[in-house]
Amino acid sequence: MKRYLMAAALAVALAGCGSNVKLDPPIDATDATATTDTTGGATGRGVNRGGVTQVQTGAATADAQGGPADVARVILFDFDSYTVKPEYQSLIEQHARFLQAGSARGVTLEGHADERGSREYNLALGQKRAEAVRRALTLVGAGDAQIEAVSFGAEKPAVQGNTEQAYAQNRRVELRYR
């Protein structure tokens, strides 16, 4: 009898543990993403078509969000992949230099997936994407202690819709400075 009462008490306690946390609104994908130009290089916010853009790491160049000014904060991935594409190498290097310039700086890498796949699969894929960006940043000099990798799976889409274009914008890692 005690087991039944304990099980009932546990069920009631767990039922009261629901969360009322509101998720952030979707980001404006036209502002934060990098796109590929016809020559195969990355273009978009902060990425120079001619090569690596010099990043000043002083306080004057850090934008209101705490990261390097005029540098994209979104890395897109192919379907069912967590490989960082070579076109994002200069973006990775710029963020790594920014982190190197201040040991008190930190970044959270938020991994995301499109809505296809189970919840568990998408959470795991988002985590693998965030960890892949973490590895890329640490390989070019960012401190591992400055980086946190988390996954939202398909819970926070950047773009609503069931088109390949919408899916492509949702397969991403966002860099959020803290």
Backbone as JSON, one array per atom type, in Angstrom:
{
  "sequence": "MKRYLMAAALAVALAGCGSNVKLDPPIDATDATATTDTTGGATGRGVNRGGVTQVQTGAATADAQGGPADVARVILFDFDSYTVKPEYQSLIEQHARFLQAGSARGVTLEGHADERGSREYNLALGQKRAEAVRRALTLVGAGDAQIEAVSFGAEKPAVQGNTEQAYAQNRRVELRYR",
  "N": [[0.81, -1.18, 0.0], [1.98, 1.21, 0.76], [3.75, 1.63, -1.32], [2.06, 2.24, -3.47], [0.95, 4.65, -2.58], [3.29, 6.2, -2.46], [4.04, 6.16, -5.15], [1.85, 7.49, -6.27], [2.11, 9.99, -5.02], [4.57, 10.79, -6.09], [3.89, 10.94, -8.81], [2.04, 13.06, -8.75], [3.73, 15.11, -7.89], [5.56, 15.26, -10.02], [3.83, 15.99, -12.07], [3.29, 18.59, -11.44], [5.55, 19.9, -12.22], [5.68, 21.24, -14.62], [6.75, 23.55, -17.18], [6.64, 27.05, -17.68], [8.17, 28.54, -19.31], [8.93, 30.89, -21.76], [9.94, 30.69, -25.08], [12.53, 32.32, -27.0], [11.66, 34.65, -29.61], [11.64, 33.75, -33.14], [14.66, 34.3, -35.01], [15.51, 36.9, -37.36], [16.07, 35.64, -40.31], [17.09, 36.76, -42.63], [18.83, 38.67, -41.79], [20.85, 37.5, -40.24], [22.14, 35.34, -41.45], [24.6, 33.69, -43.46], [25.17, 33.53, -46.94], [25.71, 31.64, -49.95], [27.73, 32.68, -52.63], [27.95, 32.87, -56.26], [30.5, 32.05, -56.85], [31.16, 30.24, -54.98], [32.13, 31.03, -52.54], [31.64, 32.35, -49.21], [29.19, 34.76, -48.42], [27.59, 37.67, -47.04], [26.64, 39.05, -43.83], [29.47, 40.57, -42.63], [31.36, 38.93, -43.89], [33.92, 38.78, -46.16], [34.15, 38.81, -49.64], [36.6, 38.61, -50.87], [38.36, 37.23, -49.23], [39.73, 36.66, -45.96], [38.4, 38.76, -43.52], [39.76, 41.42, -41.72], [39.56, 41.59, -38.23], [38.96, 43.82, -35.7], [39.63, 43.71, -32.28], [39.07, 45.27, -30.12], [37.11, 47.1, -27.63], [35.61, 48.97, -28.99], [34.84, 47.78, -31.36], [33.13, 45.76, -30.75], [29.82, 44.73, -30.98], [26.45, 45.61, -29.94], [25.44, 43.2, -29.05], [27.56, 41.96, -27.92], [29.46, 40.52, -29.38], [31.91, 40.19, -32.08], [31.89, 43.0, -34.25], [29.82, 43.36, -37.14], [30.01, 40.69, -38.07], [28.8, 37.65, -39.17], [26.6, 35.51, -37.32], [25.58, 33.01, -37.64], [25.76, 29.67, -38.64], [25.22, 27.54, -41.24], [23.99, 24.25, -42.06], [24.15, 21.2, -43.99], [21.52, 18.91, -44.95], [20.86, 16.46, -42.51], [23.46, 16.49, -41.47], [26.45, 17.27, -39.65], [28.75, 18.52, -40.28], [30.99, 21.17, -40.5], [30.98, 23.47, -43.03], [33.51, 24.35, -45.46], [33.25, 26.99, -46.37], [32.6, 28.51, -44.18], [34.87, 28.92, -42.75], [36.39, 31.35, -42.52], [34.63, 32.91, -41.02], [34.52, 31.43, -38.65], [37.2, 31.73, -37.84], [37.27, 34.52, -37.34], [35.51, 34.78, -35.16], [36.89, 33.19, -33.32], [39.27, 34.66, -32.97], [38.19, 36.93, -31.77], [37.3, 35.83, -29.34], [39.78, 34.99, -28.32], [40.99, 37.4, -27.76], [39.98, 38.28, -25.38], [39.81, 36.86, -22.32], [37.68, 36.79, -20.6], [35.48, 36.76, -22.15], [32.66, 35.03, -23.5], [30.83, 32.49, -25.27], [27.77, 31.08, -26.34], [26.9, 28.29, -28.12], [24.28, 27.54, -30.07], [22.67, 24.82, -31.17], [20.64, 23.76, -33.87], [17.93, 22.12, -35.63], [16.06, 21.1, -38.58], [12.49, 20.47, -38.86], [12.13, 17.83, -39.59], [12.4, 14.44, -38.65], [12.67, 12.7, -35.48], [11.98, 14.04, -32.18], [14.02, 13.43, -30.33], [16.1, 12.65, -32.05], [16.54, 15.08, -33.44], [17.34, 16.76, -31.34], [19.75, 15.51, -30.63], [21.17, 15.8, -33.04], [21.31, 18.61, -33.25], [22.96, 19.09, -31.05], [25.32, 17.79, -31.86], [25.98, 19.43, -34.01], [26.47, 21.88, -32.7], [28.66, 21.09, -31.14], [30.49, 20.51, -33.18], [31.02, 23.06, -34.2], [32.15, 24.13, -31.92], [34.52, 22.59, -31.75], [35.76, 23.48, -34.11], [36.19, 26.19, -33.49], [37.93, 25.98, -31.28], [40.11, 24.74, -32.48], [41.27, 26.77, -33.92], [42.14, 28.46, -31.99], [40.42, 29.52, -29.94], [39.45, 29.51, -26.49], [38.49, 26.58, -24.8], [37.03, 26.7, -22.42], [35.6, 29.01, -22.72], [33.43, 28.48, -24.26], [30.18, 27.25, -24.69], [28.14, 24.58, -25.56], [24.92, 23.95, -26.72], [21.72, 22.39, -27.4], [18.78, 22.94, -29.27], [17.3, 21.45, -30.92], [14.55, 21.04, -33.02], [13.0, 22.96, -31.9], [13.12, 25.78, -31.92], [12.59, 27.26, -34.55], [14.12, 29.18, -37.17], [12.85, 30.03, -39.4], [9.52, 29.72, -40.43], [7.76, 27.07, -42.05], [7.38, 24.53, -44.61], [9.14, 24.1, -46.69], [12.03, 23.39, -48.72], [13.79, 25.53, -48.65], [13.08, 26.84, -46.25], [13.65, 24.77, -44.45], [16.44, 24.64, -44.82], [17.31, 27.06, -43.68], [16.79, 26.55, -41.04], [18.5, 24.56, -40.23], [21.06, 24.94, -38.37], [23.69, 26.61, -36.48], [23.72, 28.94, -33.98], [25.61, 31.66, -32.78], [25.81, 33.03, -29.69], [26.76, 35.61, -27.74], [27.83, 36.02, -24.36]],
  "CA": [[0.0, 0.0, 0.0], [2.86, 2.36, 0.82], [4.3, 1.81, -2.66], [1.06, 2.92, -4.28], [0.89, 6.03, -2.11], [4.53, 6.86, -2.88], [3.96, 6.33, -6.6], [0.85, 8.53, -6.52], [2.71, 11.26, -4.6], [5.59, 11.12, -7.09], [3.19, 11.34, -10.04], [1.49, 14.4, -8.53], [4.86, 16.05, -7.84], [6.09, 15.43, -11.37], [2.84, 16.69, -12.88], [3.4, 20.01, -11.11], [6.85, 20.42, -12.65], [5.61, 21.8, -15.97], [7.46, 24.8, -17.34], [5.96, 28.12, -18.38], [9.22, 29.34, -19.92], [8.66, 31.27, -23.14], [11.12, 30.66, -25.92], [12.78, 33.54, -27.74], [11.04, 34.65, -30.94], [12.58, 33.37, -34.19], [15.51, 35.37, -35.5], [15.28, 37.31, -38.75], [17.08, 34.88, -41.05], [17.71, 37.56, -43.67], [19.85, 39.52, -41.2], [21.91, 36.83, -39.52], [22.72, 34.19, -42.12], [25.51, 33.88, -44.57], [24.71, 32.79, -48.11], [26.79, 31.3, -50.85], [27.64, 33.38, -53.9], [28.12, 31.98, -57.41], [31.87, 31.54, -56.92], [31.33, 29.21, -53.97], [32.58, 31.62, -51.29], [30.56, 32.81, -48.34], [28.91, 36.19, -48.4], [26.64, 37.99, -46.0], [27.12, 40.0, -42.84], [30.81, 40.46, -42.09], [32.25, 38.03, -44.61], [34.46, 39.47, -47.32], [34.27, 37.92, -50.79], [37.99, 38.49, -51.29], [39.19, 36.47, -48.3], [39.47, 36.85, -44.55], [38.26, 40.15, -43.12], [40.46, 41.75, -40.48], [38.65, 41.92, -37.15], [39.54, 44.54, -34.57], [39.05, 43.07, -31.11], [38.87, 46.23, -29.04], [35.73, 47.31, -27.21], [34.91, 49.79, -29.95], [34.32, 46.99, -32.47], [32.15, 44.8, -30.28], [28.5, 45.31, -31.15], [25.57, 45.63, -28.77], [25.21, 41.83, -28.58], [28.76, 41.48, -27.25], [30.37, 39.8, -30.26], [32.61, 41.04, -33.05], [30.97, 43.8, -35.08], [29.66, 43.05, -38.57], [30.37, 39.31, -38.38], [27.63, 36.78, -39.09], [26.55, 34.65, -36.14], [24.84, 31.8, -37.96], [26.44, 28.72, -39.52], [24.21, 26.64, -41.78], [24.43, 22.87, -42.29], [23.43, 20.39, -44.95], [20.56, 17.98, -44.39], [21.35, 15.29, -41.79], [24.91, 16.63, -41.39], [27.0, 18.16, -38.64], [30.06, 18.92, -40.77], [31.09, 22.6, -40.78], [31.41, 23.64, -44.42], [34.71, 25.19, -45.6], [32.89, 28.38, -46.61], [32.44, 29.19, -42.9], [36.16, 28.94, -42.06], [36.79, 32.71, -42.13], [33.73, 33.32, -39.95], [35.01, 30.73, -37.45], [38.46, 32.38, -37.44], [36.98, 35.83, -36.78], [34.95, 34.59, -33.82], [37.96, 32.66, -32.47], [40.15, 35.8, -32.64], [37.46, 37.77, -30.81], [37.36, 35.15, -28.05], [41.17, 34.99, -27.86], [41.37, 38.74, -27.31], [39.46, 38.53, -24.03], [39.53, 35.58, -21.66], [36.4, 36.88, -19.9], [34.4, 36.63, -23.13], [32.13, 33.69, -23.64], [29.82, 32.33, -26.31], [26.95, 29.88, -26.32], [26.61, 27.77, -29.46], [22.95, 26.95, -30.04], [22.46, 23.94, -32.3], [19.24, 23.63, -34.29], [17.64, 21.19, -36.74], [14.74, 21.34, -39.16], [11.45, 19.69, -38.18], [12.09, 16.42, -39.99], [13.06, 13.57, -37.68], [12.05, 12.66, -34.15], [12.46, 15.05, -31.23], [15.29, 12.96, -29.79], [17.09, 12.72, -33.12], [16.86, 16.48, -33.72], [18.13, 17.28, -30.22], [21.11, 14.96, -30.76], [21.8, 16.41, -34.22], [21.63, 19.99, -32.87], [24.11, 19.05, -30.15], [26.49, 17.45, -32.67], [26.32, 20.62, -34.79], [27.09, 22.84, -31.79], [29.98, 20.56, -30.77], [31.36, 20.64, -34.34], [31.45, 24.45, -34.24], [33.07, 24.28, -30.77], [35.82, 22.04, -32.16], [36.36, 24.36, -35.11], [36.67, 27.39, -32.8], [39.1, 25.67, -30.45], [41.23, 24.41, -33.35], [41.93, 28.0, -34.38], [42.66, 29.23, -30.87], [39.5, 29.94, -28.87], [39.55, 28.69, -25.29], [37.36, 25.67, -24.61], [36.24, 27.14, -21.27], [34.8, 30.16, -23.13], [32.41, 28.04, -25.19], [29.17, 26.31, -24.21], [27.35, 24.04, -26.68], [23.6, 23.47, -26.33], [20.88, 22.03, -28.53], [17.35, 23.19, -29.21], [16.63, 20.58, -31.88], [13.66, 21.77, -33.94], [12.1, 23.73, -31.05], [13.18, 27.22, -32.18], [12.91, 27.46, -35.97], [14.4, 30.55, -37.62], [11.87, 30.31, -40.45], [8.39, 28.79, -40.44], [7.42, 26.57, -43.36], [7.74, 23.16, -44.95], [9.86, 24.1, -47.95], [13.46, 23.12, -48.57], [14.44, 26.8, -48.28], [12.85, 27.03, -44.82], [14.44, 23.75, -43.75], [17.86, 25.01, -44.91], [17.58, 28.13, -42.73], [16.63, 26.03, -39.69], [19.64, 23.67, -39.93], [22.03, 25.98, -38.08], [24.21, 26.9, -35.15], [23.77, 30.38, -33.71], [26.58, 32.07, -31.77], [25.25, 34.06, -28.81], [27.77, 36.01, -26.76], [27.32, 36.3, -23.01]],
  "C": [[0.86, 1.26, 0.0], [3.45, 2.65, -0.55], [3.33, 2.59, -3.56], [0.93, 4.39, -3.89], [2.13, 6.81, -2.54], [4.51, 7.12, -4.38], [2.97, 7.44, -6.96], [1.41, 9.9, -6.15], [3.77, 11.72, -5.6], [4.95, 11.59, -8.39], [2.61, 12.74, -9.9], [2.61, 15.43, -8.52], [5.41, 16.31, -9.23], [5.12, 16.18, -12.26], [2.9, 18.19, -12.63], [4.69, 20.65, -11.58], [6.83, 20.97, -14.06], [6.29, 23.16, -16.02], [6.62, 25.8, -18.12], [6.97, 29.04, -19.05], [8.87, 29.62, -21.37], [9.97, 31.28, -23.91], [11.28, 31.99, -26.63], [12.06, 33.49, -29.07], [12.07, 34.26, -31.98], [13.39, 34.57, -34.63], [15.13, 35.72, -36.93], [16.38, 36.69, -39.58], [17.74, 35.72, -42.13], [18.83, 38.41, -43.1], [21.06, 38.73, -40.73], [22.59, 35.71, -40.29], [23.69, 34.59, -43.2], [24.99, 33.05, -45.73], [25.89, 32.52, -49.0], [26.63, 32.05, -52.15], [27.98, 32.41, -55.02], [29.54, 31.45, -57.53], [32.15, 30.5, -55.85], [31.82, 29.76, -52.65], [31.39, 32.07, -50.47], [30.42, 34.31, -48.46], [27.92, 36.44, -47.3], [27.25, 38.96, -45.02], [28.53, 39.66, -42.42], [31.74, 39.55, -42.83], [32.64, 38.71, -45.91], [34.61, 38.48, -48.46], [35.72, 37.68, -51.18], [38.86, 37.69, -50.34], [38.78, 36.77, -46.88], [39.41, 38.35, -44.26], [38.99, 40.35, -41.81], [39.45, 42.15, -39.43], [39.43, 42.63, -36.07], [38.86, 44.0, -33.32], [38.88, 44.0, -29.94], [37.4, 46.41, -28.73], [34.94, 48.11, -28.23], [34.31, 48.98, -31.1], [33.34, 45.93, -32.03], [30.78, 45.45, -30.39], [27.67, 45.16, -29.88], [25.3, 44.23, -28.22], [26.46, 41.22, -27.97], [29.74, 40.74, -28.13], [31.1, 40.75, -31.19], [31.62, 41.74, -33.97], [30.98, 43.31, -36.52], [30.16, 41.66, -38.96], [29.13, 38.45, -38.17], [27.73, 35.86, -37.88], [25.78, 33.36, -36.39], [25.66, 30.96, -38.94], [25.39, 27.7, -39.94], [24.82, 25.28, -42.1], [23.59, 22.21, -43.36], [22.46, 19.47, -44.22], [21.26, 16.8, -43.74], [22.87, 15.31, -41.63], [25.29, 17.54, -40.23], [28.43, 18.54, -39.0], [30.03, 20.42, -41.09], [31.69, 22.75, -42.17], [32.62, 24.58, -44.49], [34.38, 26.68, -45.81], [32.7, 29.18, -45.32], [33.77, 29.32, -42.15], [36.56, 30.36, -41.64], [35.89, 33.24, -41.02], [34.17, 32.7, -38.63], [36.27, 31.42, -36.94], [38.21, 33.74, -36.8], [36.4, 35.72, -35.37], [36.01, 34.07, -32.86], [38.91, 33.78, -32.05], [39.48, 36.72, -31.61], [37.51, 37.13, -29.42], [38.77, 35.15, -27.47], [41.55, 36.33, -27.25], [40.86, 39.07, -25.91], [39.07, 37.24, -23.35], [38.21, 35.61, -20.9], [35.22, 36.74, -20.85], [33.94, 35.19, -23.21], [31.04, 33.67, -24.7], [29.06, 31.03, -26.07], [26.63, 29.51, -27.76], [25.29, 27.02, -29.38], [22.72, 26.15, -31.31], [20.98, 23.74, -32.58], [19.14, 22.63, -35.44], [16.31, 21.59, -37.36], [13.75, 20.36, -38.52], [11.39, 18.22, -38.56], [12.89, 15.59, -38.99], [12.36, 13.66, -36.33], [12.65, 13.75, -33.27], [13.84, 14.68, -30.7], [16.41, 13.07, -30.82], [17.52, 14.16, -33.38], [17.65, 17.12, -32.59], [19.57, 16.79, -30.3], [21.85, 15.61, -31.92], [22.18, 17.87, -33.93], [22.84, 20.04, -31.96], [25.39, 18.72, -30.92], [26.93, 18.66, -33.5], [27.01, 21.66, -33.9], [28.49, 22.38, -31.39], [30.97, 20.66, -31.94], [31.87, 22.07, -34.47], [32.41, 24.72, -33.08], [34.46, 23.77, -31.14], [36.52, 22.95, -33.15], [36.91, 25.63, -34.45], [37.91, 27.1, -31.97], [40.31, 25.3, -31.3], [41.97, 25.65, -33.84], [42.21, 28.95, -33.22], [41.71, 29.7, -29.8], [39.64, 28.98, -27.69], [38.3, 27.85, -25.1], [36.45, 26.11, -23.47], [35.34, 28.33, -21.61], [33.55, 29.76, -23.91], [31.47, 27.04, -24.51], [28.33, 25.88, -25.41], [26.04, 23.47, -26.15], [22.79, 23.16, -27.58], [19.43, 22.4, -28.25], [16.59, 22.29, -30.16], [15.81, 21.4, -32.85], [12.73, 22.71, -33.18], [12.06, 25.22, -31.34], [13.53, 27.48, -33.64], [13.18, 28.94, -36.27], [13.35, 30.99, -38.62], [10.76, 29.27, -40.35], [8.16, 28.31, -41.88], [7.92, 25.16, -43.59], [8.41, 23.08, -46.3], [11.33, 23.8, -47.69], [14.22, 24.38, -48.15], [14.26, 27.08, -46.78], [13.65, 26.02, -44.02], [15.92, 24.13, -43.71], [18.21, 26.1, -43.91], [17.49, 27.64, -41.28], [17.74, 25.07, -39.28], [20.85, 24.57, -39.66], [22.6, 25.86, -36.68], [24.28, 28.4, -35.04], [24.78, 30.63, -32.61], [25.97, 33.22, -30.98], [26.28, 34.37, -27.72], [27.11, 36.34, -25.43], [28.31, 37.13, -22.24]]
}
